[in-house]
Amino acid sequence: MAELRADLVCEGGGVRGIGLVGAVDVLAKAGYHFPRVAGSSAGAIVAAFVAALQRAGEPLTRLEDMVKAIDYRKFTDHTLLGSVPLLGPLLALATSDGIYKGGYLEDYVAGVLKDLGVRTFGDLRIEAAPGEALAEKYAYALVVTASDLSRRRLARLPWDLPSYGVDPDEFSVAKAVRASAAIPFLFEPVRVKGSTWVDGGLLSDFPIELFDRPDAVSPRWPTFGIRLSAPPGLTPPTRAVRGPLSLGIAALGTLISDQDSAYVNDPCTVRRTIFVPAQGVSPIDFGLTPADVQTLYSGGTGAAQKFLESWDYGAYLSACRPASLYPPAPR
């Protein structure tokens, strides 16, 4: 089978990220290779594993086992004060800015990446063929996003690391992933050079535009997006919101969804996006059963199969050329 190319952007969504894996599996089996991958929160975890597997020359079919091996119950690694009965969560928030440490996630990601020969972003440098070279700042196979609360902006890692006085080639990929997945108040933030980083989804849960060209030249291959939600026009499911933590997570989710809606519902974005039905599962349901995991994974495979049945790159470019993404060339 001839190799097909597409850059890939994965949406965040907590434990629902298993649905992303099902979609990636179908794309890989269809012959797609991903020169660059990006993601936020759970999407950052999947993107990091995809980039590392490809660097090691390993099949992406391994991704399913790697993600299913995560013990989601261990995400609730309480801080010392957080483990105190009843008042623990409030004490943890007052002293460490998070109920959970987030250490299990970073350690697990670091272990998986180490086995594949990846520790820092320098291990994911792109060695492009002649005529395909990217500017040095952007020549990485992986980009993850975090929300910088100190500078009030989206941090695109590793691209923006020099502005923090950090060498991108020496920065830990696992630490960047942890920052991208640090849901505010639930997990301790990551602090780098005086800046405080939390969940990238706070500013953009679906950074589909990351790899788009800024000029009017059509890209050499498409960017596919994978979202953990229903396509525009469909009514999302109604979920009960009870308790302060549930209310806080729901408020953040609503903010994130509204922040992205301006471009996510754009017809061109819709044409290149796989919509995985996962909204019936809470992003912080760390007690997922094996049946829940399989349902999310199967939702991803089904959505990707449906997407590929109607995908036509030429038709996509033709339909989107009048839009701002690819304006018509001057006469």
Sine and cosine of phi, psi and omega as CSV:
sin_phi,cos_phi,sin_psi,cos_psi,sin_omega,cos_omega
0.00,0.00,0.76,-0.65,0.02,-1.00
-0.92,0.40,0.63,-0.78,0.00,-1.00
-0.96,0.26,0.75,-0.67,0.09,-1.00
-0.96,-0.28,0.53,-0.85,-0.02,-1.00
-0.90,-0.43,0.59,-0.81,0.14,-0.99
-0.33,-0.94,0.71,-0.71,0.20,-0.98
-0.96,0.27,0.38,-0.93,-0.14,-0.99
-0.70,-0.72,0.71,-0.70,0.05,-1.00
-0.80,-0.61,0.81,-0.59,-0.07,-1.00
-0.93,-0.37,0.76,-0.65,0.01,-1.00
-0.96,0.27,0.42,-0.91,0.12,-0.99
-0.98,0.18,0.24,-0.97,0.00,-1.00
0.18,-0.98,0.43,0.90,0.05,-1.00
0.86,0.51,-0.67,-0.74,-0.06,-1.00
-0.91,0.41,-0.26,0.96,0.02,-1.00
-0.93,0.36,-0.13,0.99,-0.01,-1.00
-0.86,0.52,-0.26,0.97,0.07,-1.00
-0.86,0.51,-0.51,0.86,0.05,-1.00
-0.90,0.44,-0.53,0.85,0.05,-1.00
-0.88,0.47,-0.63,0.78,-0.06,-1.00
-0.90,0.44,-0.67,0.74,0.03,-1.00
-0.86,0.50,-0.65,0.76,0.00,-1.00
-0.93,0.37,-0.68,0.73,0.03,-1.00
-0.87,0.49,-0.64,0.77,-0.02,-1.00
-0.86,0.51,-0.70,0.72,0.00,-1.00
-0.91,0.41,-0.69,0.73,0.01,-1.00
-0.88,0.47,-0.67,0.74,0.00,-1.00
-0.91,0.42,-0.66,0.75,0.00,-1.00
-0.93,0.36,-0.37,0.93,0.06,-1.00
-0.99,0.14,-0.05,1.00,0.08,-1.00
0.97,-0.26,0.15,0.99,-0.06,-1.00
-1.00,0.09,0.66,-0.75,0.15,-0.99
-0.89,-0.46,0.57,-0.82,-0.11,-0.99
-0.90,-0.44,0.99,-0.14,-0.01,-1.00
-0.84,0.54,-0.61,0.79,0.03,-1.00
-0.69,-0.72,0.65,-0.76,0.03,-1.00
-0.76,-0.65,0.51,-0.86,0.00,-1.00
-0.58,-0.81,0.36,-0.93,0.03,-1.00
-0.16,-0.99,0.25,-0.97,0.04,-1.00
-0.81,-0.59,0.67,-0.74,0.07,-1.00
0.85,0.53,-0.85,-0.52,0.03,-1.00
-0.86,0.50,-0.54,0.84,0.05,-1.00
-0.90,0.43,-0.47,0.88,0.05,-1.00
-0.94,0.35,-0.60,0.80,0.03,-1.00
-0.89,0.46,-0.77,0.63,-0.02,-1.00
-0.89,0.46,-0.69,0.73,-0.01,-1.00
-0.88,0.47,-0.66,0.75,0.00,-1.00
-0.90,0.44,-0.66,0.75,0.01,-1.00
-0.92,0.39,-0.63,0.78,0.03,-1.00
-0.88,0.47,-0.74,0.67,-0.02,-1.00
-0.88,0.48,-0.67,0.74,-0.04,-1.00
-0.94,0.35,-0.66,0.75,0.03,-1.00
-0.87,0.49,-0.70,0.72,0.00,-1.00
-0.91,0.41,-0.64,0.77,0.01,-1.00
-0.88,0.48,-0.61,0.79,-0.03,-1.00
-0.99,0.13,-0.05,1.00,-0.02,-1.00
0.95,0.31,0.39,0.92,-0.01,-1.00
-1.00,-0.05,0.50,-0.86,0.00,-1.00
-0.94,0.35,0.62,-0.79,0.00,-1.00
-0.94,0.35,-0.16,0.99,0.07,-1.00
-0.90,0.44,-0.33,0.94,0.05,-1.00
-0.94,0.34,-0.32,0.95,-0.09,-1.00
-0.86,0.52,-0.64,0.77,-0.03,-1.00
-0.85,0.52,-0.76,0.65,-0.02,-1.00
-0.91,0.42,-0.60,0.80,-0.02,-1.00
-0.90,0.44,-0.66,0.75,-0.03,-1.00
-0.98,0.21,-0.62,0.78,0.01,-1.00
-0.94,0.35,-0.31,0.95,0.02,-1.00
-0.98,0.22,-0.21,0.98,0.02,-1.00
-0.92,0.40,0.77,-0.64,0.08,-1.00
-1.00,-0.01,1.00,-0.10,-0.12,-0.99
-0.89,0.45,-0.39,0.92,0.04,-1.00
-0.91,0.42,-0.46,0.89,-0.01,-1.00
-0.97,0.23,-0.12,0.99,0.11,-0.99
-0.89,0.45,-0.45,0.89,-0.02,-1.00
-1.00,0.06,0.85,0.53,0.03,-1.00
-1.00,0.07,1.00,0.03,-0.07,-1.00
-0.83,0.56,0.57,-0.82,0.23,-0.97
-0.94,0.35,0.17,-0.99,-0.04,-1.00
-0.84,0.54,-0.74,0.67,0.00,-1.00
-0.96,0.29,-0.48,0.88,-0.03,-1.00
-0.91,0.41,-0.36,0.93,-0.01,-1.00
-0.99,0.11,-0.10,1.00,0.02,-1.00
-0.93,0.37,0.76,-0.65,-0.01,-1.00
-0.83,0.55,0.59,-0.81,0.09,-1.00
0.92,0.40,-0.91,0.41,-0.10,-1.00
-1.00,0.02,-0.07,1.00,-0.08,-1.00
-0.79,0.61,-0.80,0.61,-0.01,-1.00
-0.84,0.55,-0.65,0.76,0.00,-1.00
-0.92,0.38,-0.64,0.76,0.03,-1.00
-0.90,0.43,-0.64,0.77,0.00,-1.00
-0.90,0.44,-0.68,0.73,0.00,-1.00
-0.91,0.41,-0.56,0.83,-0.04,-1.00
-0.96,0.29,-0.42,0.91,-0.10,-0.99
-0.93,-0.38,-0.46,0.89,-0.11,-0.99
-0.72,-0.69,0.13,0.99,0.11,-0.99
0.91,0.41,0.33,0.94,0.03,-1.00
-0.15,-0.99,0.58,-0.82,0.02,-1.00
-0.96,0.29,-0.62,0.79,-0.04,-1.00
-0.92,-0.40,0.45,-0.89,-0.05,-1.00
-0.97,0.22,-0.59,0.81,-0.06,-1.00
0.99,0.11,0.10,1.00,-0.05,-1.00
-0.94,0.35,-0.56,0.83,-0.02,-1.00
-0.87,0.49,-0.70,0.71,-0.02,-1.00
-0.87,0.50,-0.76,0.66,-0.04,-1.00
-0.89,0.46,-0.67,0.74,-0.02,-1.00
-0.91,0.41,-0.65,0.76,-0.01,-1.00
-0.91,0.41,-0.74,0.67,0.00,-1.00
-0.88,0.48,-0.69,0.73,0.00,-1.00
-0.88,0.48,-0.64,0.77,0.01,-1.00
-0.91,0.41,-0.69,0.73,0.02,-1.00
-0.89,0.46,-0.72,0.69,-0.03,-1.00
-0.91,0.42,-0.63,0.78,0.00,-1.00
-0.87,0.50,-0.65,0.76,0.01,-1.00
-0.90,0.43,-0.36,0.93,-0.01,-1.00
-0.98,-0.21,0.13,0.99,0.06,-1.00
0.99,0.11,0.36,0.93,-0.03,-1.00
-0.85,-0.53,0.79,-0.61,0.10,-1.00
-0.81,-0.59,-0.77,0.64,-0.01,-1.00
-0.89,-0.45,0.15,-0.99,0.03,-1.00
-0.90,0.44,-0.41,0.91,0.06,-1.00
-0.87,0.50,-0.45,0.90,0.04,-1.00
-0.96,0.26,-0.17,0.98,-0.02,-1.00
-0.90,-0.43,0.41,0.91,0.09,-1.00
-0.89,0.45,0.62,-0.78,0.03,-1.00
-1.00,-0.03,0.80,-0.60,0.13,-0.99
-0.97,-0.25,1.00,-0.03,-0.11,-0.99
-0.98,0.21,0.45,-0.89,0.09,-1.00
-0.95,0.32,0.35,-0.94,0.03,-1.00
-0.81,0.59,0.72,-0.69,0.00,-1.00
1.00,0.06,-0.11,0.99,0.00,-1.00
-0.89,-0.45,0.16,0.99,-0.11,-0.99
-0.91,0.42,0.65,-0.76,0.10,-0.99
-0.99,-0.13,0.34,-0.94,0.15,-0.99
-0.85,0.53,0.57,-0.82,-0.11,-0.99
-0.80,0.60,-0.62,0.79,-0.02,-1.00
-0.86,0.51,-0.54,0.84,-0.11,-0.99
-0.97,-0.24,0.08,1.00,-0.12,-0.99
-1.00,0.09,0.88,0.48,0.05,-1.00
-0.75,-0.66,0.54,-0.84,-0.02,-1.00
-0.99,0.16,-0.15,0.99,-0.06,-1.00
-0.69,-0.72,0.66,-0.75,0.15,-0.99
-0.71,-0.71,0.78,-0.62,0.12,-0.99
-0.86,-0.52,0.46,-0.89,-0.06,-1.00
-0.92,-0.39,0.57,-0.82,0.09,-1.00
-0.68,-0.73,0.45,-0.89,0.04,-1.00
-1.00,-0.08,0.89,-0.45,0.00,-1.00
-1.00,0.05,0.97,-0.25,-0.03,-1.00
-0.95,0.33,-0.44,0.90,-0.03,-1.00
-0.96,0.28,-0.64,0.77,-0.01,-1.00
-0.98,-0.18,-0.09,1.00,0.04,-1.00
0.84,0.55,0.81,0.59,0.00,-1.00
-0.42,-0.91,0.21,-0.98,0.05,-1.00
-0.99,0.10,0.80,-0.60,0.06,-1.00
-0.99,-0.12,0.85,-0.52,0.01,-1.00
-0.98,-0.20,0.96,-0.29,-0.12,-0.99
-0.98,-0.21,0.80,-0.60,0.27,0.96
-1.00,-0.07,-0.03,1.00,-0.15,-0.99
-0.80,0.60,-0.67,0.74,-0.13,-0.99
-1.00,-0.05,0.01,1.00,-0.06,-1.00
-0.87,0.50,-0.59,0.80,0.03,-1.00
-0.84,0.53,-0.50,0.86,0.00,-1.00
-0.94,0.34,-0.22,0.97,0.08,-1.00
-0.99,-0.17,0.10,1.00,-0.05,-1.00
0.96,0.29,0.49,0.87,-0.04,-1.00
-0.88,-0.47,0.70,-0.72,0.07,-1.00
-0.97,0.22,0.90,-0.43,-0.03,-1.00
-0.84,0.54,-0.59,0.81,-0.06,-1.00
-0.93,0.36,-0.24,0.97,-0.02,-1.00
-0.95,-0.32,0.01,1.00,-0.08,-1.00
-1.00,0.01,0.68,-0.73,-0.04,-1.00
-0.91,0.40,0.81,-0.59,0.06,-1.00
-0.91,0.42,-0.65,0.76,-0.02,-1.00
-0.89,0.46,-0.61,0.79,0.03,-1.00
-0.92,0.39,-0.63,0.78,0.05,-1.00
-0.89,0.45,-0.66,0.75,0.03,-1.00
-0.90,0.44,-0.67,0.74,0.03,-1.00
-0.87,0.50,-0.68,0.73,0.03,-1.00
-0.88,0.48,-0.68,0.74,-0.03,-1.00
-0.90,0.44,-0.45,0.89,-0.07,-1.00
-0.97,-0.23,0.12,0.99,-0.07,-1.00
-0.99,0.16,1.00,0.08,0.02,-1.00
-0.86,0.51,0.82,-0.58,-0.05,-1.00
-0.81,0.59,0.66,-0.75,0.01,-1.00
0.96,0.27,-0.48,0.88,-0.01,-1.00
-0.99,0.13,-0.72,0.69,0.01,-1.00
-0.88,-0.47,0.53,-0.85,0.06,-1.00
-0.88,0.48,0.68,-0.74,0.04,-1.00
-0.95,0.32,0.21,-0.98,0.08,-1.00
-0.97,-0.24,0.75,-0.66,-0.03,-1.00
-0.91,-0.40,0.78,-0.62,-0.02,-1.00
-0.71,-0.70,0.86,-0.51,0.05,-1.00
0.78,0.62,0.65,0.76,0.04,-1.00
1.00,0.07,-0.14,0.99,0.02,-1.00
-0.99,-0.12,0.51,-0.86,-0.02,-1.00
-0.93,-0.36,0.87,-0.49,-0.04,-1.00
-0.94,-0.33,0.70,-0.71,0.09,-1.00
-0.73,-0.68,-0.13,-0.99,-0.05,-1.00
-0.66,0.75,0.83,-0.56,0.02,-1.00
-0.88,0.47,-0.43,0.90,0.00,-1.00
-0.91,0.42,-0.28,0.96,0.01,-1.00
-0.87,0.50,-0.55,0.84,0.01,-1.00
-0.96,-0.29,-0.57,0.82,0.03,-1.00
-0.36,-0.93,0.96,-0.27,-0.03,-1.00
-0.99,0.17,-0.25,0.97,-0.07,-1.00
-0.63,-0.77,0.97,0.22,-0.10,-1.00
-0.98,0.20,0.86,0.51,-0.11,-0.99
-0.88,0.48,-0.40,0.92,-0.09,-1.00
-1.00,0.09,-0.03,1.00,-0.12,-0.99
-0.80,0.61,-0.67,0.74,-0.11,-0.99
-0.99,-0.17,0.11,0.99,0.00,-1.00
-0.94,0.35,0.60,-0.80,0.04,-1.00
-0.95,0.31,0.60,-0.80,0.02,-1.00
-0.99,0.11,-0.13,0.99,-0.04,-1.00
-0.96,-0.28,-0.16,-0.99,-0.07,-1.00
-1.00,-0.03,0.13,0.99,-0.03,-1.00
-0.99,0.11,0.75,-0.66,0.02,-1.00
-0.91,0.41,0.62,-0.78,0.00,-1.00
-0.94,0.35,0.37,-0.93,0.00,-1.00
-0.96,0.28,-0.41,0.91,0.07,-1.00
-0.49,-0.87,0.27,-0.96,-0.09,-1.00
-0.99,0.15,0.19,-0.98,0.24,-0.97
-0.94,-0.35,0.84,-0.55,0.09,-1.00
-1.00,-0.10,0.61,-0.79,0.11,-0.99
-0.90,-0.44,0.51,-0.86,0.10,-0.99
-0.81,-0.58,0.87,-0.50,0.01,-1.00
-0.93,-0.38,0.50,-0.87,0.02,-1.00
-0.97,-0.24,0.87,0.49,-0.05,-1.00
-0.32,-0.95,0.12,-0.99,0.01,-1.00
-0.98,0.18,0.45,-0.89,0.06,-1.00
-0.88,0.47,0.39,-0.92,0.05,-1.00
-0.83,0.56,0.61,-0.79,0.03,-1.00
0.99,-0.17,-0.31,0.95,0.03,-1.00
-0.99,-0.12,0.64,-0.77,0.00,-1.00
-0.97,0.23,0.85,-0.52,0.00,-1.00
-0.94,0.35,0.38,-0.92,0.00,-1.00
-0.92,0.38,0.43,-0.90,0.04,-1.00
-1.00,-0.10,0.81,-0.59,0.01,-1.00
-0.88,-0.47,0.62,-0.78,0.03,-1.00
-0.92,0.38,0.64,-0.77,0.06,-1.00
-0.86,-0.50,0.94,-0.34,-0.05,-1.00
-0.70,-0.71,0.70,-0.71,0.03,-1.00
1.00,0.00,0.42,-0.91,-0.07,-1.00
-0.89,0.46,-0.63,0.77,0.00,-1.00
-0.93,0.37,-0.70,0.71,0.03,-1.00
-0.88,0.48,-0.65,0.76,0.02,-1.00
-0.90,0.44,-0.68,0.73,0.00,-1.00
-0.90,0.45,-0.69,0.72,0.01,-1.00
-0.90,0.43,-0.65,0.76,0.01,-1.00
-0.91,0.42,-0.62,0.78,0.02,-1.00
-0.90,0.43,-0.69,0.72,0.04,-1.00
-0.89,0.45,-0.67,0.74,0.01,-1.00
-0.89,0.46,-0.63,0.78,0.02,-1.00
-0.92,0.40,-0.67,0.74,0.04,-1.00
-0.87,0.49,-0.71,0.70,-0.03,-1.00
-0.89,0.45,-0.72,0.70,-0.03,-1.00
-0.88,0.48,-0.67,0.74,-0.01,-1.00
-0.94,0.35,-0.57,0.82,-0.01,-1.00
-0.88,0.48,-0.63,0.77,-0.06,-1.00
-1.00,0.05,-0.27,0.96,-0.20,-0.98
-0.89,0.46,-0.45,0.89,-0.06,-1.00
-0.86,0.51,-0.61,0.79,-0.01,-1.00
-0.93,-0.36,-0.35,0.94,-0.01,-1.00
-0.91,0.41,-0.56,0.83,-0.01,-1.00
-1.00,0.05,0.04,1.00,0.07,-1.00
-0.88,0.47,0.69,-0.72,-0.06,-1.00
-0.82,0.58,-0.59,0.81,0.01,-1.00
-0.93,0.38,-0.62,0.78,0.04,-1.00
-0.91,0.40,-0.67,0.74,0.00,-1.00
-0.87,0.49,-0.62,0.78,-0.04,-1.00
-0.90,0.44,-0.46,0.89,-0.06,-1.00
-0.94,-0.33,0.29,0.96,-0.08,-1.00
-0.89,-0.46,0.71,-0.71,0.12,-0.99
-1.00,-0.07,0.84,-0.55,-0.03,-1.00
-0.98,-0.22,0.94,-0.35,-0.04,-1.00
-1.00,-0.09,0.84,-0.55,-0.01,-1.00
-0.95,0.31,0.98,-0.21,-0.05,-1.00
-0.65,-0.76,0.13,0.99,-0.11,-0.99
-0.95,0.31,-0.19,0.98,0.03,-1.00
-0.98,0.20,-0.08,1.00,-0.02,-1.00
-0.92,-0.39,0.71,-0.71,0.03,-1.00
-0.96,0.29,0.66,-0.75,0.03,-1.00
-0.87,0.49,-0.36,0.93,-0.05,-1.00
-0.92,-0.40,0.46,0.89,0.07,-1.00
-0.99,0.12,0.99,0.13,-0.09,-1.00
-0.98,0.21,0.04,1.00,0.04,-1.00
-0.97,-0.26,0.54,0.84,-0.02,-1.00
-0.84,0.55,0.69,-0.73,0.09,-1.00
-1.00,0.05,0.30,-0.95,0.08,-1.00
-0.82,0.57,-0.56,0.83,0.04,-1.00
-0.92,0.40,-0.64,0.77,0.04,-1.00
-0.89,0.46,-0.69,0.72,0.00,-1.00
-0.87,0.49,-0.70,0.71,-0.02,-1.00
-0.92,0.40,-0.60,0.80,0.03,-1.00
-0.89,0.45,-0.69,0.72,0.02,-1.00
-0.90,0.43,-0.70,0.72,0.00,-1.00
-0.89,0.46,-0.72,0.70,0.00,-1.00
-0.90,0.43,-0.56,0.83,0.08,-1.00
-0.88,0.47,-0.61,0.79,0.03,-1.00
-0.93,0.36,-0.67,0.74,0.00,-1.00
-0.92,0.40,-0.67,0.74,0.00,-1.00
-0.90,0.44,-0.66,0.75,0.00,-1.00
-0.91,0.42,-0.65,0.76,-0.01,-1.00
-0.93,0.36,-0.61,0.79,0.05,-1.00
-0.89,0.46,-0.67,0.74,0.03,-1.00
-0.90,0.44,-0.64,0.77,0.01,-1.00
-0.89,0.46,-0.73,0.68,-0.05,-1.00
-0.92,0.40,-0.48,0.88,0.00,-1.00
-0.89,0.45,-0.48,0.88,-0.04,-1.00
-0.93,-0.38,0.02,1.00,-0.07,-1.00
-0.96,0.29,0.75,-0.66,0.07,-1.00
-0.57,-0.82,0.95,-0.32,-0.09,-1.00
-0.89,0.46,-0.68,0.73,0.01,-1.00
-0.88,0.48,-0.68,0.73,0.02,-1.00
-0.91,0.42,-0.59,0.81,0.04,-1.00
-0.89,0.46,-0.74,0.67,-0.01,-1.00
-0.90,0.44,-0.64,0.77,0.00,-1.00
-0.90,0.43,-0.67,0.74,-0.03,-1.00
-0.94,0.33,-0.52,0.86,-0.09,-1.00
-1.00,-0.09,-0.18,0.98,-0.07,-1.00
-0.84,0.54,-0.60,0.80,0.02,-1.00
-0.94,0.34,-0.29,0.96,-0.04,-1.00
-0.98,0.21,0.15,-0.99,-0.06,-1.00
-0.91,0.42,-0.39,0.92,-0.04,-1.00
-0.88,0.47,-0.71,0.71,0.02,-1.00
-0.71,-0.70,0.98,0.18,-0.01,-1.00
-0.90,0.43,0.45,-0.89,-0.01,-1.00
-0.89,0.45,0.57,-0.82,0.02,-1.00
-0.92,0.39,0.58,-0.82,0.01,-1.00
-0.91,0.42,0.57,-0.82,-0.01,-1.00
-1.00,0.05,0.00,0.00,0.00,0.00
